[in-house]
């Protein structure tokens, strides 16, 4: 935040140099990298009279124009770009039934780029992360009460569903080769689950380190 304006910045870790990527007076946040690092998808309330959040895309060096991406009329926030570059996973304000919260949708980067629901129920689904092989998506949901880590097939979520945790979990992250899934337990520990094979047999979680 600079001069009361929230923008997207990129930090060059080798040179410790930070530079802004967006400059619009509207609020910009939660950027997600494309797999090749050339593009950023981010959320913004710019050009919105009612506070609706839209998804924008821009080159990561900050050059060129910013393009609004199709996500419908409800507030939408980008979460993760699949490793194959074919989909942007985003959270969308729920319009399913009479419950509030967010569902998880996907926006194809090819064809007609028509967004579609991936996980749409009466429960919250947050922090979705697509596996490195782009075949699974891990997320946190309160479907069974406390937030738990769940994995489903991707981009068709109907192919299989596995609950990874029994004692709660948030913020799932994949190891680069997809053979391990990390998350934070609800009592403040960094946890690890080993993934056994292509049909997703997961072993019991183990504690790596306590987390602040």
DAMO-V78108 format. One record per run of one state. SS is the DSSP state (alpha for helix, beta for strand, coil for the rest). FROM is the first residue (numbers start at 1). TO is the last residue. If there is no record, write none. Layout:
{{SS/FROM/TO} {SS/FROM/TO}}
This chain:
{{coil/1/1} {beta/2/2} {coil/3/4} {beta/5/5} {coil/6/8} {beta/9/12} {coil/13/16} {beta/17/20} {coil/21/27} {beta/28/33} {coil/34/38} {beta/39/44} {coil/45/53} {beta/54/59} {coil/60/66} {beta/67/69} {coil/70/75} {beta/76/81} {coil/82/86} {beta/87/93} {coil/94/101} {beta/102/108} {coil/109/115} {beta/116/119} {coil/120/124} {beta/125/130} {coil/131/135} {beta/136/141} {coil/142/147} {beta/148/153} {coil/154/156} {alpha/157/159} {coil/160/160} {beta/161/163} {coil/164/169} {beta/170/174} {coil/175/179} {beta/180/184} {coil/185/188} {beta/189/195} {coil/196/201} {beta/202/202} {coil/203/205} {beta/206/210} {coil/211/212}}
